[in-house]
Amino acid sequence: MSKAQDPFYIVKEEIQESIDKLQSSFHQLERILPDTREQVHLTKELLANCESIEWQVVELNKTIDVAARDPSWYGIDNRELESRRRWTITTRTQVGDVKKSVVARKENGNSESAMCRELMKLPISHKSDRSYQDSAEDNDDFIVSESDRQMLLIKQQDEELDELSASVEIIRGVGLTIHKELLAQEKIIDDLGTEMDSTTNRLDFVQKKVAMIMKKTSAKGQIMMILFLLVLFIILFILVFLT
């Protein structure tokens, strides 16, 4: 019987493919951070694959024992039987080593191998305590840092509010000054209007008097009166607008 038709080699090829996939998954596990969802899922998958391969090897080994009872019937010799037994032993050893490594990583809960932990003589509980202590110190430092930052922000806001309050007070003072100036200007304008009204009334009165006098005097007297009024007007103009 050729190897292509021999059931042993068909099953052997399938098992070998499973072992290759198993080793690839184990190398992937070594690169994953511990205590993660992906690490837990891959660990369960590796252990299940190890159990499956071990069961297949055990069943294959049973067929070898059956063939060993009458090798000539199955067309094989003792050398072939011995080669098949060596392969099953080697395969079980490989799968067993992977399974032990996976279980060790699962129990340790980190990416270091069990041998490294034994050499370091550092129990996991101590590392956990140190990790917890470091985490607590980091949290305290973070809280202190955040508190200092908040205090600094509050101080800066207080300073900005003080500056804003000072600016508002300055603007308020300027507004009051402008209001006072406007009131003073309004009073001056009112006084000037009052003086103008008084001067207009006096001029009207004088004009009326002049008109009455001119009616009663002669031409010569009118000329003298006009000259007199002109001089009086000039004097009043000087007194009102130039003083």
GROMACS elastic network, one bead per residue, 0.5 to 0.9 nm:
[ bonds ]
;  ai    aj funct       b0    kb
    1     4     6  0.83158   500
    1     5     6  0.64880   500
    1     6     6  0.63248   500
    1    74     6  0.80625   500
    1    75     6  0.65691   500
    1    76     6  0.85315   500
    2     5     6  0.54300   500
    2     6     6  0.61109   500
    3     7     6  0.81510   500
    3     8     6  0.81867   500
    3     9     6  0.61133   500
    3    10     6  0.81022   500
    4     7     6  0.81972   500
    4     9     6  0.70962   500
    4    10     6  0.71741   500
    5     8     6  0.87299   500
    5     9     6  0.79244   500
    5    10     6  0.75801   500
    6     9     6  0.56699   500
    6    10     6  0.65977   500
    6    11     6  0.89847   500
    7    10     6  0.50184   500
    7    11     6  0.61712   500
    7    12     6  0.83596   500
    8    11     6  0.53294   500
    8    12     6  0.59218   500
    8    13     6  0.85997   500
    8    60     6  0.72438   500
    8    63     6  0.81989   500
    8    64     6  0.85029   500
    8    84     6  0.86284   500
    9    13     6  0.59756   500
    9    14     6  0.85349   500
   10    13     6  0.53165   500
   10    14     6  0.65159   500
   10    15     6  0.88120   500
   11    14     6  0.50954   500
   11    15     6  0.61568   500
   11    16     6  0.85441   500
   11    56     6  0.84217   500
   11    60     6  0.77732   500
   12    15     6  0.50835   500
   12    16     6  0.60350   500
   12    17     6  0.86240   500
   12    57     6  0.85927   500
   12    60     6  0.83164   500
   12    88     6  0.89685   500
   13    16     6  0.50455   500
   13    17     6  0.62630   500
   13    18     6  0.86839   500
   14    17     6  0.52097   500
   14    18     6  0.63648   500
   14    19     6  0.87557   500
   15    19     6  0.61866   500
   15    20     6  0.86944   500
   15    53     6  0.66157   500
   15    56     6  0.74291   500
   15    57     6  0.78213   500
   15    91     6  0.88670   500
   16    20     6  0.62320   500
   16    21     6  0.86666   500
   16    91     6  0.84461   500
   17    20     6  0.51097   500
   17    21     6  0.63135   500
   17    22     6  0.85343   500
   18    21     6  0.51473   500
   18    22     6  0.60399   500
   18    23     6  0.87087   500
   18    49     6  0.79245   500
   18    53     6  0.72377   500
   19    23     6  0.61760   500
   19    24     6  0.85392   500
   19    49     6  0.87400   500
   19    50     6  0.85489   500
   19    53     6  0.75836   500
   19    91     6  0.82693   500
   19    94     6  0.84103   500
   19    95     6  0.74134   500
   20    23     6  0.52609   500
   20    24     6  0.62272   500
   20    25     6  0.86779   500
   21    24     6  0.50398   500
   21    25     6  0.61516   500
   21    26     6  0.85669   500
   22    25     6  0.51766   500
   22    26     6  0.61769   500
   22    27     6  0.87589   500
   22    46     6  0.66761   500
   22    49     6  0.70125   500
   22    50     6  0.76787   500
   22    95     6  0.84202   500
   22    98     6  0.82475   500
   23    27     6  0.62556   500
   23    28     6  0.85941   500
   23    95     6  0.89228   500
   23    98     6  0.75917   500
   24    27     6  0.52410   500
   24    28     6  0.63414   500
   24    29     6  0.87517   500
   25    29     6  0.62074   500
   25    30     6  0.88167   500
   25    42     6  0.76063   500
   25    45     6  0.88895   500
   25    46     6  0.71641   500
   26    30     6  0.64471   500
   26    31     6  0.89992   500
   26    42     6  0.84592   500
   26    43     6  0.85160   500
   26    46     6  0.72153   500
   26    98     6  0.74134   500
   26   101     6  0.88995   500
   26   102     6  0.77311   500
   27    30     6  0.51555   500
   27    31     6  0.68112   500
   28    31     6  0.53506   500
   28    32     6  0.66731   500
   28    42     6  0.87208   500
   29    32     6  0.52458   500
   29    33     6  0.83151   500
   29    38     6  0.88174   500
   29    39     6  0.65364   500
   29    42     6  0.67996   500
   29    43     6  0.74726   500
   29   102     6  0.86001   500
   29   111     6  0.87467   500
   30    33     6  0.80304   500
   30   111     6  0.65136   500
   30   112     6  0.87646   500
   31   111     6  0.79725   500
   32    36     6  0.80811   500
   32    38     6  0.76356   500
   32    39     6  0.62109   500
   32   111     6  0.77649   500
   33    36     6  0.64533   500
   33    38     6  0.86289   500
   33    39     6  0.69807   500
   33   110     6  0.73511   500
   33   111     6  0.67160   500
   34    37     6  0.88362   500
   34    38     6  0.88952   500
   34    39     6  0.62142   500
   34    40     6  0.82965   500
   34   105     6  0.86250   500
   34   106     6  0.87759   500
   34   109     6  0.59745   500
   34   111     6  0.59576   500
   35    38     6  0.84840   500
   35    39     6  0.65360   500
   35    40     6  0.70119   500
   35   109     6  0.63561   500
   35   110     6  0.71219   500
   36    39     6  0.51807   500
   36    40     6  0.63565   500
   36    41     6  0.87074   500
   37    40     6  0.52274   500
   37    41     6  0.61920   500
   37    42     6  0.86014   500
   38    41     6  0.51647   500
   38    42     6  0.60587   500
   38    43     6  0.84831   500
   39    42     6  0.52108   500
   39    43     6  0.60370   500
   39    44     6  0.87045   500
   40    43     6  0.51603   500
   40    44     6  0.63796   500
   40    45     6  0.87221   500
   40   106     6  0.81880   500
   41    44     6  0.53601   500
   41    45     6  0.63233   500
   41    46     6  0.87728   500
   42    46     6  0.61001   500
   42    47     6  0.86490   500
   43    46     6  0.51519   500
   43    47     6  0.62558   500
   43    48     6  0.86132   500
   43   102     6  0.66126   500
   43   103     6  0.82291   500
   43   105     6  0.87643   500
   43   106     6  0.73232   500
   44    47     6  0.52716   500
   44    48     6  0.61916   500
   44    49     6  0.86436   500
   45    48     6  0.51628   500
   45    49     6  0.61631   500
   45    50     6  0.86391   500
   46    49     6  0.50772   500
   46    50     6  0.61386   500
   46    51     6  0.86762   500
   46    98     6  0.85537   500
   46    99     6  0.76270   500
   46   102     6  0.74684   500
   47    50     6  0.50634   500
   47    51     6  0.62900   500
   47    52     6  0.86754   500
   47    98     6  0.88366   500
   47    99     6  0.63080   500
   47   102     6  0.72883   500
   47   103     6  0.79985   500
   48    51     6  0.51828   500
   48    52     6  0.62619   500
   48    53     6  0.87555   500
   49    52     6  0.50094   500
   49    53     6  0.61434   500
   49    54     6  0.84937   500
   50    53     6  0.52138   500
   50    54     6  0.60343   500
   50    55     6  0.85256   500
   50    95     6  0.60553   500
   50    96     6  0.76205   500
   50    98     6  0.77932   500
   50    99     6  0.62845   500
   51    54     6  0.51697   500
   51    55     6  0.61723   500
   51    56     6  0.86967   500
   51    95     6  0.87489   500
   51    99     6  0.86168   500
   52    55     6  0.51976   500
   52    56     6  0.63036   500
   52    57     6  0.87500   500
   53    56     6  0.50323   500
   53    57     6  0.61564   500
   53    58     6  0.85828   500
   53    91     6  0.88973   500
   53    92     6  0.82606   500
   53    95     6  0.74552   500
   54    57     6  0.51181   500
   54    58     6  0.61768   500
   54    59     6  0.86725   500
   54    91     6  0.84775   500
   54    92     6  0.63405   500
   54    95     6  0.70926   500
   54    96     6  0.82076   500
   55    58     6  0.51065   500
   55    59     6  0.62582   500
   55    60     6  0.85790   500
   56    59     6  0.51485   500
   56    60     6  0.60868   500
   56    61     6  0.85226   500
   57    61     6  0.59995   500
   57    62     6  0.86233   500
   57    88     6  0.62016   500
   57    89     6  0.86996   500
   57    91     6  0.76161   500
   57    92     6  0.69747   500
   58    61     6  0.50212   500
   58    62     6  0.63823   500
   58    63     6  0.89477   500
   58    88     6  0.81444   500
   58    92     6  0.86179   500
   59    62     6  0.50979   500
   59    63     6  0.66617   500
   59    64     6  0.89458   500
   60    63     6  0.52033   500
   60    64     6  0.65456   500
   60    65     6  0.89380   500
   60    88     6  0.78785   500
   61    64     6  0.50018   500
   61    65     6  0.64375   500
   61    66     6  0.87668   500
   61    84     6  0.83157   500
   61    85     6  0.70863   500
   61    88     6  0.67451   500
   62    65     6  0.50730   500
   62    66     6  0.63188   500
   62    67     6  0.86964   500
   63    67     6  0.61630   500
   63    68     6  0.85469   500
   64    67     6  0.50379   500
   64    68     6  0.60695   500
   64    69     6  0.89281   500
   64    81     6  0.68530   500
   64    84     6  0.73953   500
   64    85     6  0.73609   500
   65    68     6  0.50208   500
   65    69     6  0.67952   500
   65    81     6  0.87655   500
   66    69     6  0.56153   500
   66    70     6  0.76810   500
   66    71     6  0.88261   500
   67    70     6  0.57383   500
   67    71     6  0.54645   500
   67    72     6  0.86762   500
   67    73     6  0.79842   500
   67    74     6  0.65216   500
   67    76     6  0.82711   500
   67    81     6  0.80375   500
   68    71     6  0.53588   500
   68    76     6  0.89236   500
   68    77     6  0.86649   500
   68    78     6  0.77483   500
   68    81     6  0.68921   500
   70    73     6  0.55548   500
   70    74     6  0.71227   500
   70    76     6  0.89668   500
   71    74     6  0.53638   500
   71    75     6  0.61351   500
   71    76     6  0.52062   500
   71    77     6  0.57558   500
   71    78     6  0.72889   500
   71    81     6  0.82129   500
   72    76     6  0.58814   500
   72    77     6  0.68695   500
   73    76     6  0.78205   500
   74    77     6  0.88345   500
   76    79     6  0.82190   500
   76    80     6  0.62226   500
   76    81     6  0.72807   500
   77    80     6  0.54267   500
   77    81     6  0.64188   500
   77    82     6  0.88217   500
   78    82     6  0.61065   500
   78    83     6  0.85658   500
   79    82     6  0.51037   500
   79    83     6  0.61998   500
   79    84     6  0.86842   500
   80    83     6  0.50019   500
   80    84     6  0.61894   500
   80    85     6  0.86297   500
   81    84     6  0.51667   500
   81    85     6  0.62378   500
   81    86     6  0.86900   500
   82    85     6  0.50958   500
   82    86     6  0.61955   500
   82    87     6  0.86618   500
   83    86     6  0.51698   500
   83    87     6  0.62894   500
   83    88     6  0.88092   500
   84    87     6  0.51201   500
   84    88     6  0.63348   500
   84    89     6  0.86920   500
   85    88     6  0.51893   500
   85    89     6  0.61890   500
   85    90     6  0.85971   500
   86    89     6  0.51081   500
   86    90     6  0.60706   500
   86    91     6  0.84724   500
   87    90     6  0.50873   500
   87    91     6  0.59917   500
   87    92     6  0.85173   500
   88    91     6  0.50281   500
   88    92     6  0.60584   500
   88    93     6  0.85043   500
   89    92     6  0.52062   500
   89    93     6  0.61809   500
   89    94     6  0.87081   500
   90    93     6  0.50645   500
   90    94     6  0.62216   500
   90    95     6  0.86681   500
   91    94     6  0.51116   500
   91    95     6  0.61699   500
   91    96     6  0.83707   500
   92    95     6  0.51544   500
   92    96     6  0.58562   500
   92    97     6  0.85315   500
   93    97     6  0.61017   500
   93    98     6  0.86583   500
   94    97     6  0.52253   500
   94    98     6  0.63857   500
   94    99     6  0.86545   500
   95    98     6  0.51883   500
   95    99     6  0.61136   500
   95   100     6  0.86268   500
   96    99     6  0.50156   500
   96   100     6  0.61075   500
   96   101     6  0.86036   500
   97   100     6  0.51462   500
   97   101     6  0.62016   500
   97   102     6  0.86197   500
   98   101     6  0.51493   500
   98   102     6  0.61578   500
   98   103     6  0.86026   500
   99   102     6  0.51274   500
   99   103     6  0.61107   500
   99   104     6  0.84991   500
  100   103     6  0.51128   500
  100   104     6  0.60110   500
  100   105     6  0.85589   500
  101   104     6  0.50263   500
  101   105     6  0.61262   500
  101   106     6  0.84975   500
  101   113     6  0.75758   500
  101   114     6  0.80643   500
  102   105     6  0.51426   500
  102   106     6  0.61048   500
  102   107     6  0.86582   500
  103   107     6  0.61633   500
  103   108     6  0.85631   500
  104   107     6  0.51465   500
  104   108     6  0.60307   500
  104   109     6  0.83695   500
  104   113     6  0.72269   500
  104   114     6  0.61855   500
  105   108     6  0.51165   500
  105   109     6  0.58275   500
  105   110     6  0.63832   500
  105   111     6  0.67453   500
  105   112     6  0.73325   500
  105   113     6  0.65774   500
  105   114     6  0.73266   500
  106   109     6  0.52801   500
  106   110     6  0.77335   500
  107   110     6  0.85151   500
  108   111     6  0.81603   500
  108   112     6  0.79016   500
  108   113     6  0.81147   500
  108   114     6  0.73481   500
  108   117     6  0.86939   500
  108   124     6  0.69393   500
  109   112     6  0.86178   500
  109   124     6  0.83273   500
  110   113     6  0.82307   500
  112   115     6  0.82545   500
  112   116     6  0.64081   500
  112   117     6  0.69554   500
  113   116     6  0.54007   500
  113   117     6  0.65592   500
  113   118     6  0.88917   500
  114   117     6  0.51239   500
  114   118     6  0.62671   500
  114   119     6  0.87737   500
  115   118     6  0.50799   500
  115   119     6  0.63020   500
  115   120     6  0.86047   500
  116   119     6  0.51817   500
  116   120     6  0.61240   500
  116   121     6  0.85785   500
  117   120     6  0.50447   500
  117   121     6  0.60343   500
  117   122     6  0.63151   500
  117   123     6  0.74680   500
  117   124     6  0.86118   500
  118   121     6  0.51158   500
  118   122     6  0.73864   500
  118   123     6  0.85535   500
  119   122     6  0.82353   500
  120   123     6  0.86377   500
  122   125     6  0.84176   500
  122   126     6  0.66991   500
  122   127     6  0.71541   500
  123   126     6  0.54234   500
  123   127     6  0.66189   500
  123   128     6  0.87530   500
  124   127     6  0.50313   500
  124   128     6  0.60236   500
  124   129     6  0.85255   500
  125   129     6  0.60865   500
  125   130     6  0.85401   500
  126   129     6  0.50002   500
  126   130     6  0.61096   500
  126   131     6  0.84176   500
  127   131     6  0.59051   500
  127   132     6  0.83613   500
  128   132     6  0.59498   500
  128   133     6  0.83996   500
  129   132     6  0.50110   500
  129   133     6  0.59976   500
  129   134     6  0.84773   500
  130   134     6  0.59891   500
  130   135     6  0.83624   500
  131   134     6  0.50677   500
  131   135     6  0.59597   500
  131   136     6  0.84779   500
  132   136     6  0.60609   500
  132   137     6  0.85664   500
  133   136     6  0.50366   500
  133   137     6  0.61527   500
  133   138     6  0.85125   500
  134   137     6  0.50499   500
  134   138     6  0.60370   500
  134   139     6  0.85181   500
  135   138     6  0.50039   500
  135   139     6  0.61199   500
  135   140     6  0.86118   500
  136   139     6  0.50160   500
  136   140     6  0.61798   500
  136   141     6  0.85933   500
  137   140     6  0.50299   500
  137   141     6  0.61004   500
  137   142     6  0.84558   500
  138   141     6  0.50689   500
  138   142     6  0.60367   500
  138   143     6  0.85714   500
  139   143     6  0.60952   500
  139   144     6  0.85769   500
  140   143     6  0.50751   500
  140   144     6  0.61378   500
  140   145     6  0.84622   500
  141   144     6  0.51367   500
  141   145     6  0.59927   500
  141   146     6  0.84866   500
  142   145     6  0.50424   500
  142   146     6  0.60324   500
  142   147     6  0.84629   500
  143   146     6  0.51172   500
  143   147     6  0.60247   500
  143   148     6  0.85899   500
  144   147     6  0.50128   500
  144   148     6  0.61450   500
  144   149     6  0.85143   500
  145   148     6  0.51823   500
  145   149     6  0.61336   500
  145   150     6  0.86173   500
  146   150     6  0.60878   500
  146   151     6  0.85767   500
  147   150     6  0.51034   500
  147   151     6  0.61692   500
  147   152     6  0.85902   500
  148   151     6  0.50936   500
  148   152     6  0.61352   500
  148   153     6  0.86128   500
  149   152     6  0.50930   500
  149   153     6  0.62079   500
  149   154     6  0.86492   500
  150   153     6  0.50626   500
  150   154     6  0.61527   500
  150   155     6  0.85883   500
  151   154     6  0.50520   500
  151   155     6  0.61258   500
  151   156     6  0.85937   500
  152   155     6  0.50630   500
  152   156     6  0.61621   500
  152   157     6  0.85865   500
  153   156     6  0.50833   500
  153   157     6  0.61324   500
  153   158     6  0.86069   500
  154   157     6  0.50524   500
  154   158     6  0.61501   500
  154   159     6  0.86625   500
  155   158     6  0.50718   500
  155   159     6  0.62675   500
  155   160     6  0.86676   500
  156   159     6  0.51184   500
  156   160     6  0.62174   500
  156   161     6  0.86227   500
  157   160     6  0.50319   500
  157   161     6  0.60979   500
  157   162     6  0.85808   500
  158   161     6  0.50481   500
  158   162     6  0.61617   500
  158   163     6  0.86622   500
  159   162     6  0.50703   500
  159   163     6  0.62648   500
  159   164     6  0.86031   500
  160   163     6  0.51017   500
  160   164     6  0.61203   500
  160   165     6  0.85773   500
  161   165     6  0.60434   500
  161   166     6  0.85727   500
  162   165     6  0.50579   500
  162   166     6  0.62105   500
  162   167     6  0.86505   500
  163   166     6  0.51109   500
  163   167     6  0.62337   500
  163   168     6  0.86735   500
  164   167     6  0.50680   500
  164   168     6  0.62048   500
  164   169     6  0.86903   500
  165   168     6  0.50631   500
  165   169     6  0.62638   500
  165   170     6  0.87324   500
  166   169     6  0.51056   500
  166   170     6  0.63021   500
  166   171     6  0.87202   500
  167   170     6  0.51077   500
  167   171     6  0.62282   500
  167   172     6  0.85595   500
  168   171     6  0.50966   500
  168   172     6  0.60575   500
  168   173     6  0.86307   500
  169   173     6  0.61935   500
  169   174     6  0.86595   500
  170   173     6  0.51229   500
  170   174     6  0.62626   500
  170   175     6  0.86128   500
  171   174     6  0.50807   500
  171   175     6  0.61195   500
  171   176     6  0.86962   500
  172   175     6  0.50385   500
  172   176     6  0.62759   500
  172   177     6  0.86874   500
  173   176     6  0.51569   500
  173   177     6  0.62279   500
  173   178     6  0.86830   500
  174   177     6  0.51032   500
  174   178     6  0.62178   500
  174   179     6  0.86075   500
  175   178     6  0.51690   500
  175   179     6  0.61777   500
  175   180     6  0.87302   500
  176   180     6  0.62476   500
  176   181     6  0.86633   500
  177   180     6  0.51645   500
  177   181     6  0.62483   500
  177   182     6  0.86586   500
  178   181     6  0.50495   500
  178   182     6  0.61448   500
  178   183     6  0.86507   500
  179   182     6  0.51272   500
  179   183     6  0.62775   500
  179   184     6  0.87147   500
  180   183     6  0.51021   500
  180   184     6  0.62317   500
  180   185     6  0.86455   500
  181   184     6  0.50792   500
  181   185     6  0.61319   500
  181   186     6  0.85131   500
  182   185     6  0.50799   500
  182   186     6  0.60494   500
  182   187     6  0.86062   500
  183   186     6  0.50452   500
  183   187     6  0.62381   500
  183   188     6  0.87249   500
  184   187     6  0.51118   500
  184   188     6  0.62855   500
  184   189     6  0.86885   500
  185   188     6  0.50859   500
  185   189     6  0.61872   500
  185   190     6  0.85867   500
  186   189     6  0.51225   500
  186   190     6  0.61634   500
  186   191     6  0.86836   500
  187   190     6  0.50338   500
  187   191     6  0.61799   500
  187   192     6  0.85789   500
  188   191     6  0.51151   500
  188   192     6  0.61298   500
  188   193     6  0.85645   500
  189   192     6  0.50808   500
  189   193     6  0.61288   500
  189   194     6  0.86109   500
  190   193     6  0.50947   500
  190   194     6  0.62318   500
  190   195     6  0.87714   500
  191   194     6  0.50349   500
  191   195     6  0.62716   500
  191   196     6  0.86270   500
  192   195     6  0.51262   500
  192   196     6  0.61467   500
  192   197     6  0.86274   500
  193   196     6  0.50632   500
  193   197     6  0.62068   500
  193   198     6  0.86395   500
  194   197     6  0.51731   500
  194   198     6  0.62483   500
  194   199     6  0.86812   500
  195   198     6  0.50263   500
  195   199     6  0.60833   500
  195   200     6  0.84986   500
  195   240     6  0.88320   500
  196   199     6  0.51055   500
  196   200     6  0.60512   500
  196   201     6  0.85583   500
  196   240     6  0.88624   500
  197   200     6  0.50889   500
  197   201     6  0.61833   500
  197   202     6  0.86999   500
  198   201     6  0.51637   500
  198   202     6  0.63251   500
  198   203     6  0.87302   500
  199   202     6  0.51049   500
  199   203     6  0.61691   500
  199   204     6  0.85849   500
  199   236     6  0.89329   500
  199   240     6  0.82767   500
  200   203     6  0.51007   500
  200   204     6  0.61543   500
  200   205     6  0.85606   500
  201   204     6  0.51203   500
  201   205     6  0.61916   500
  201   206     6  0.86577   500
  202   206     6  0.61353   500
  202   207     6  0.85496   500
  203   206     6  0.50179   500
  203   207     6  0.60139   500
  203   208     6  0.85127   500
  203   233     6  0.86992   500
  204   207     6  0.50815   500
  204   208     6  0.61863   500
  204   209     6  0.86182   500
  205   208     6  0.52215   500
  205   209     6  0.63006   500
  205   210     6  0.86585   500
  206   209     6  0.50397   500
  206   210     6  0.60488   500
  206   211     6  0.85220   500
  206   229     6  0.87864   500
  207   210     6  0.50117   500
  207   211     6  0.60802   500
  207   212     6  0.86085   500
  207   229     6  0.88452   500
  208   211     6  0.51196   500
  208   212     6  0.62961   500
  208   213     6  0.86820   500
  209   212     6  0.51591   500
  209   213     6  0.62102   500
  209   214     6  0.86186   500
  210   213     6  0.50662   500
  210   214     6  0.60346   500
  210   215     6  0.86089   500
  210   225     6  0.76434   500
  210   226     6  0.85074   500
  210   229     6  0.79223   500
  211   214     6  0.51517   500
  211   215     6  0.63677   500
  211   216     6  0.89414   500
  212   215     6  0.53403   500
  212   216     6  0.67441   500
  213   216     6  0.52116   500
  213   217     6  0.63007   500
  213   222     6  0.82636   500
  213   225     6  0.83385   500
  214   217     6  0.52451   500
  214   218     6  0.75502   500
  214   219     6  0.84756   500
  214   221     6  0.76318   500
  214   222     6  0.55358   500
  214   225     6  0.74204   500
  214   226     6  0.88691   500
  215   218     6  0.80345   500
  215   222     6  0.84814   500
  217   220     6  0.79270   500
  217   221     6  0.54780   500
  217   222     6  0.62208   500
  218   221     6  0.50452   500
  218   222     6  0.60328   500
  218   223     6  0.86900   500
  219   223     6  0.62770   500
  219   224     6  0.86820   500
  220   223     6  0.51625   500
  220   224     6  0.63510   500
  220   225     6  0.85165   500
  221   224     6  0.50837   500
  221   225     6  0.60065   500
  221   226     6  0.85858   500
  222   226     6  0.60670   500
  222   227     6  0.85606   500
  223   226     6  0.50809   500
  223   227     6  0.62487   500
  223   228     6  0.85178   500
  224   227     6  0.51349   500
  224   228     6  0.60838   500
  224   229     6  0.85868   500
  225   229     6  0.60809   500
  225   230     6  0.84801   500
  226   229     6  0.50628   500
  226   230     6  0.60165   500
  226   231     6  0.85484   500
  227   230     6  0.50432   500
  227   231     6  0.62091   500
  227   232     6  0.85225   500
  228   231     6  0.52256   500
  228   232     6  0.61347   500
  228   233     6  0.85820   500
  229   233     6  0.59404   500
  229   234     6  0.85039   500
  230   233     6  0.50161   500
  230   234     6  0.62074   500
  230   235     6  0.86024   500
  231   234     6  0.51336   500
  231   235     6  0.62373   500
  231   236     6  0.86820   500
  232   235     6  0.50713   500
  232   236     6  0.61701   500
  232   237     6  0.85087   500
  233   236     6  0.50782   500
  233   237     6  0.59948   500
  233   238     6  0.85565   500
  234   237     6  0.50392   500
  234   238     6  0.61983   500
  234   239     6  0.86161   500
  235   238     6  0.51779   500
  235   239     6  0.62157   500
  235   240     6  0.87018   500
  236   240     6  0.60446   500
  236   241     6  0.84302   500
  237   240     6  0.52720   500
  237   241     6  0.58814   500
  237   242     6  0.74380   500
  238   241     6  0.56494   500
  238   242     6  0.50143   500
  238   243     6  0.68348   500
  239   242     6  0.59511   500
  239   243     6  0.55353   500
  240   243     6  0.62140   500
